[in-house]
């Protein structure tokens, strides 16, 4: 079985501030000084691919990313975890690129390369759309299941059985025919932490690099026009003072409202 | 101004009134506030006939019900396949789903089939000339983005709880019932298991919820001690806390967990992504403690404290215990 895992480099959420003044250009929220790493859900996708190889002997796991030069570090990490090969589609973008553009580039790479399974994270932690995977599946004409947290080979050949949680904590088991695209939710496995020696070795592996132009970019279809701080949905009164004082004020407030 | 065609797609796999779909009805009304729109229901599933009747009567919008045979459980892929011919016929400019698992499976491929744009997790709509701009949260809820779809049709998923239906007397809309016979599918539902969410969560008057901000499993002890300060309380967690194995999944609040509406929700170290907020937004009073002053949870809380949990929770527990001894 040949597996492609799609990954993204994202900023750490805790390093993103929310000033009350919207930035001039939407892309300005990705200011300098952010901490970057592999999207957490993509780490689960890489781990799921590695575990499937351990149980079924998949022949090859490729890691793919679309982004600027720095995005290479997520491929290095995926290879440090155990992926065989890294593919980098170089794209100069404002990091708010339409999911149709990203999915179009990834599908252009995957098409004709005879993958049996494509895995993506259930969403990116920064833009949270969960669309690149399903759109890519649509472009390839493959079946697609989102937010899968565990899967295994089915008794039927060329099919997988997938587990997922749906609304209200209910669970589903579904069978999907290969080739297929799954988006992976966190849950049943913990992504391995690559050993330093493996990370160092991964740094020496050659990458396959494409420029976006060679892969016939797709129409973006939609565009982020503004970013703004979210509305205050409740009053959000801030309690100020020393730590002790805040504790007393909060306790008193809850008591006065009959909540404790 | 030409009338824009809007199709609201409701899943009807379970019995009973499709109350969740009323959020979609509210989206139909919202779109119609600024421009003339023609809204149409497409109701799909085992119970589509009854659900279609309810929705067309209560909202006044015409409905097409696709009654799926019970031996073909509805999946996202089946939903897309059944919807495609109806949508090709109605040619809507806007197609809206609730943000469910099935919808997330099907909106991407459906957008490709319809050559449409696609925006997930919509929580606000703004008119922009004869177009619309759709708002959705990014960065764990710290920012909202506004997206324009250009001249193409657009497929949306709408978050629950952001659009409120106003019940007014309306002329019932017409209902057309169809019984499609689905072809074999590449995705098949093998088993559906009911929720294992703890009943205690739903009944608790105070829910103390831990997020990744608690830092380590050892600190859960503080959360349990805090919960013990309140009668009829329960401890819950965000998905991240359950993923880390610090709490069982049966304690998870959010899209893939329980929905709770206690008198008091104490959010400890919770960032406030919409996936979590959807599960607790019905709480009567929300207090949030987080060391990140920009955490999105503060916008969804009645009162907020910017503090590190490790130092603050012992102080709060002490203050609450003293409170209680006064009362006693």
Interface residues (C-beta under 8 A of the other chain):
Chain A: X13 X14 X16 X17 X18 X26 X29 X96 X99 X100 X103 X125 X126 X127 X128 X129 X130 X131 X133 X134 X135 X136 X137 X138 X139 X143 X144 X145 X146 X147 X161 X164 X165 X166 X167 X168 X169 X170 X171 X172 X173 X174 X175 X176 X177 X180 X185 X186 X187 X221 X222 X223 X224 X225 X226 X227 X228 X229 X230 X231 X232 X233 X234 X235 X236 X237 X238 X239 X243 X244 X246 X247 X248 X250 X251 X252 X253 X254 X255 X257 X259 X260
Chain B: X75 X76 X77 X100 X101 X102 X104 X105 X106 X107 X108 X109 X110 X111 X112 X113 X116 X117 X118 X119 X120 X121 X133 X136 X137 X138 X139 X140 X141 X142 X143 X144 X145 X146 X147 X148 X149 X150 X152 X154 X186 X187 X188 X189 X190 X191 X192 X193 X194 X195 X196 X197 X206 X229 X230 X239 X240 X243 X249 X250 X252 X255 X256 X257 X258 X259 X263 X264 X271 X273 X274 X281 X285 X286 X287 X292 X294 X296 X298 X299 X300 X301 X302 X303 X304 X305 X306 X307 X311 X312 X315 X316 X318 X319 X320 X322 X323 X324 X327
